[in-house]
Amino acid sequence: MEKKPLLALAPMDGVTDFAFRSIVKKHGQVDLLWTEFVSVEALCRGAAPKLISQFDYGPLQKPIIAQIFGKTPEYFYLTTLLLAELAFTGVDINMGCPAKTVAQSGSGAALIAQPQLAQEIIKQAKQAAIDWAEGKSLSDCKNVNPKLLRALKEQKEFWQIKKVKRQVLPVSVKTRLGINKNELKTWLPTLLAVKPDLITLHGRTLKQAYGGRADWQALAEAGAMIKKFDPKIKYFANGDVKNYEEALVKAQLTRADGIMIGRASFGNPFVFLPLAKRQKLAKKSNFFALAIEHAKLFEKHNLLRGRDKFFSMRKHLAWYIKEVPGAAKLRAQLVKTNSASEVEEILANYQAKNE
Ligand SMILES: Cc1cc2nc3c(=O)[nH]c(=O)nc-3n(C[C@H](O)[C@H](O)[C@H](O)COP(=O)(O)O)c2cc1C
């Protein structure tokens, strides 16, 4: 029998925050989580105190990989040391984001057009992972912005991160097929030459952004190339996968060690579970319960961090109820909520009227 691939929740900026990851881990029993991405330039140039909460995770979210983006190799070195000290499972470098704010400044998917810089970034992160294992810490580095050091200290205290094992942190890359067309014949060897521990490929180009369909033939060819080069390098494939069964088929097709699912999980953490379980769970009452649990978790995390904005929770609420009769009216109410108790009240009213 084929080995079950690892299933991962794709990193999604503005979506896969602390609360959503907790929900997906608990209800989807996903194997591996990624954080949303964080800019190494912002972290290293003084914004760390503001951004460090992006790296919040609790013991229940492990194993969890921190994703970072940028274009300055030395900042990848420093940030990898930071993430090692925060006891992450791994560090993932984003070389796939097509967003103008990221790619037009030379980061994310734009790095596909900068092979030497991309290699240097991976090398620096890998060197930091080795140096960490051999006893080096962020505070040993020269010219570190004091705000970065302060943020690290406070984050460790906040989450009571004490003794972290000095082991070499895996360094991975998440990227796309190319800039305007499939460039894997040159882009993959560029990456493989510096031996990242894991490569995740989204089967689209930068130009495609999220349009068209992911090219699974290209992802299968990539799997063969990676495994031929070095079977120890892990490979995750990604793009348009809808559920557990499709993930199994796609893993077999591509020889991928793991499949990453993103958008199909919006409002539905059960997509990571086998069909029989999904069918049992696919009841309106379960989605309502999820919406409430998620909203409460979101609020709790906000409180912990001294924030009160409920805004970024609202889209999740709309996703949870998208299949119910009268969804449009219910959505119109939910997207105006400002607290978990309001969500609870609206959903209770709906149920009282509709059952
Ligand atoms: C709203 C949104 C935000 C995203 N943010 C990130 C990100 O921070 N880092 C990243 O590597 N990919 C990001 N992606 C890409 C996803 O990780 C994934 O590669 C893509 O959505 C394709 O997978 P899917 O078809 O399963 O959604 C984002 C995608 C979406 C839709």
The ligand as an ORCA input file, in Angstrom:
! r2SCAN-3c Opt
* xyz 0 1
  C      -5.288     34.704      0.519
  C      -4.027     33.968      0.174
  C      -2.854     34.289      0.838
  C      -1.674     33.603      0.550
  N      -0.543     33.892      1.271
  C       0.570     33.131      1.080
  C       1.715     33.287      1.922
  O       1.754     34.098      2.862
  N       2.789     32.499      1.660
  C       2.794     31.564      0.650
  O       3.783     30.857      0.467
  N       1.727     31.397     -0.134
  C       0.619     32.130      0.066
  N      -0.497     31.882     -0.687
  C      -0.480     30.773     -1.666
  C      -0.961     29.466     -1.016
  O      -0.077     29.043     -0.014
  C      -1.088     28.350     -2.068
  O       0.166     28.138     -2.643
  C      -2.094     28.686     -3.165
  O      -3.283     29.227     -2.624
  C      -2.436     27.443     -3.999
  O      -2.985     26.432     -3.196
  P      -4.578     26.141     -3.134
  O      -5.046     26.018     -4.543
  O      -4.706     24.876     -2.362
  O      -5.202     27.330     -2.463
  C      -1.670     32.584     -0.441
  C      -2.858     32.283     -1.111
  C      -4.027     32.946     -0.814
  C      -5.292     32.569     -1.539
*
